[in-house]
């Protein structure tokens, strides 16, 4: 029986689809679409986190340089 493919719901599943593409293997359109959406969301989240941390550092810097 063939393995049922489903839309990836975690970053690890999305990276499995990316790994398949790098190896030249086929990926379903649903897998590819889900992987792209998840990875894009992860990128946006990480950029937002970096921005927030930079703002916190700017705020705390004057207190540490006294």
N, C-alpha and C positions, 0 to 999 in steps of 0.2 A: 504494500500500500504506500502511495506517495505521501510525503510529508506535506501537511497543509501549511501554506504560507499565510501569514497574517500581517496586518499592519504593525510595525514596531511601536511599542509604547514606552520603551526605556532607551536611554542613551546607549546602553550596551547592545541592545538589539539593532539600533540604528548603525552602530559601528560595525556590526556583523555584515550588514548590507553593504556598507562602504568597502569592507574587506573583500566581499564577493566581486564588486565592481573592479577593484584594483587587480584582482586575479584574472579578470576577463570572463568571469562567470555571469550567468544571466540572473537578473533580479526582476521581480514583478513590478509593475507600475505602482501598485499600492505600497509595496515595501520601499521603493525609491521615494515616493512622495512623502510617506511617513518619516523616513530617515531625514530627508531634507528639512521638513518642518521641525522635527525634534532638534536637529543640530543647529538650525537657525535660532530657535528659542534658547538653546543652551548658550549660544554665542551672545545673544542680547542680554541674557541674565548675567553672564560673566562680565560683560562690559559695564553693566549697571553697577555691579558689585565693586568693580575697580573704581568707578567714578565716585561711589559713596565712600570708599576707603580713602581716596585722595582728599575728599572734602573733610573727612574727620581728621586727617593728618594736618591739613591747613589750619583747622580750628584749634588743634591741640599744640601746634608748634610754638605759638607765643608763650604758652604756659610752661613749656619745657626749657625755653631759652632765658628764663629770668635769672 
